[in-house]
Amino acid sequence: MAMDRHDKEKEMASVLLSALYADVISPSQIRDGFVILLESADDLAVDILDAVDILALFIARAVVDDILPPAFLTRAKKTLPESSKGFQVLKTAEKSYLSAPHHAELVERRWGGSTHITVEEVKKKIADLLREYVENGDAFEACRCIRELGVSFFHHEVVKRALILAMEIRTAELLILKLLKEASEEGLISSSQMVKGFARLTESLDDLALDIPSAKTLFQSLVAKAISEGWLDASFLKPSSEDRQVLAKDKKLIQYKEEIVTIIHEYFLSDDIPELIRSLEDLGMPEFNPIFLKKLITLAMDRKNREKEMASVLLSALHIEIFSTEDIVNGFVILLESAEDTALDILDASNELALFLARAVIDDVLVPLNLEEISGKLPPNCSGSETVHMARSLIAARHAGERILRCWGGGTGWAVEDAKDKIQKLLEEYESGGVVSEACQCIRDLGMPFFNHEVVKKALVMAMEKKNDRMLDLLQECFNEGLITINQMTKGFTRIKDGLDDLALDIPNAKEKFSSYVEYACKKGWLQACFG
């Protein structure tokens, strides 16, 4: 209703939402309400000409007024189609309002301000009155100043800032606890505002710990005292079922990260890929595969070229054995989303990440189309998008394959390129009249079982080109001997399937041929049930 009226009503609507927040409308309900608005933005735009801009401003104002967390924009983007008005609203809020210098002041004044004091001004007054109270110890005067502010819906800020002050100035702790207790007993600060203040501080404890190393311990001590004295509801320590699920997942993730760091370090020492794969399978948390990729590459980037080469080789093996393409894509997305943070610790992070991406394409872990997919999942104009663009440039250069495989001084990467040549030659020799057992021995001698999908791929392409199904006999023998596993066989067929359109340019009946090979392979039990 406010969107369809004047600036006065829009300002009043924002002020009202701040007043209702926490005491009447819960934070999750505020989020849900804005989500409903975003989902109906296309319909709103039919009746309200500048609906996108107005709704973007309402969201920016909600962030500035501390009733929506900044992370809301990122999460909401993932739930909306990029072509929707709702998605445009979030981009406008982010770029036009929340990224501008002095954005808080600009957003609060956009609708001409009001008779109400702005949130920024309230924050400053709260900080000043608390500092003054710590100096003079007059709780009665401090309570009077809090009451005079006339922002009972924003008292959680008093609580939060008071607690931070108690941590920063250790001698002020008793005074702060006394003030909060009196404010609670007088009914000046409501129970819900008290809980909200503690909860907001919980969310920012990690950042606070950078300046106050003992912040978490001090906070736990303050919580215990507040509950024991009766002015903080004991339910603060009892998370909701939703919170419990989040906490359980976070705990599981923290444990997983600790385990994989050890596993990765052991791999860098031993170069034992099968052992690493066994360790990951023993962990039994495939849902965290993208996190493993991020951690692997982040650790490798901070070490020498040997470890970077090993990380790329490991990715090839993991992709064949236990990681899906989606795992790899999502892992790179997570990595690129945090590229700016990574660059603080690793000087050349952007170039290194571009090389890892390009190498993944050269090693057939990703296809070029996956780079488009990764780019589409990143915020526009972020440093991660530039890294993807850089990777594309590396791949497009002359002799890209050879250069990228040698980017970290050769090593196992050259073995992959060399293996491709050897596979081609042994298949040509077999096709021209060789013996199956000899061809199998040559494949075995390559000593790269994680790369046998290349044998399958090249054998099928050669069968199409030469119109000679003798290659299927070789694959059957390899399968019978256990030389080529069902995983490798499925991977080889999948790679052909992914490149069928290109293959059809050189082999007109490639699709028909491939269909017949798939039918044959299914009868022989070469392929996993999920293929197709």
Secondary structure, 3 states (H helix, E strand, C coil): CHHHCCHHHHHHHHHHHHHHECCCECHHHHHHHHHHHHHCHHHHHHHCCCHHHHHHHHHHHHHHCCCCCCHHHHHHHCCCCCCCHHHHHHHHHHHHHHCCCCHHHHHHHCCCCCCCCCHHHHHHHHHHHHHHHHHHCCHHHHHHHHHHHCCHHHHHHHHHHHHHHHHHCHHHHHHHHHHHHHHHHCCCCCHHHHHHHHHHHHHCHHHHHHHCCCHHHHHHHHHHHHHHCCCCCHHHHCCCHHHHHHHHHHHHHHHHHHHHHHHHHHHHHHCCHHHHHHHHHHHCCHHHHHHHHHHHHHHHHCCCHHHHHHHHHHHHHHHHHCCCHHHHHHHHHHHHHCHHHHHHHCCCHHHHHHHHHHHHHHCCCCCHHHHHHHHHCCCCCCHHHHHHHHHHHHHHCCCHHHHHHCCCCCCHHHHHHHHHHHHHHHHHHHHCCCCHHHHHHHHHHHCCHHHCHHHHHHHHHHHHHHCCCHHHHHHHHHHHHCCCCHHHHHHHHHHHHHCHHHHHHHCCCHHHHHHHHHHHHHHHCCCCCCCC
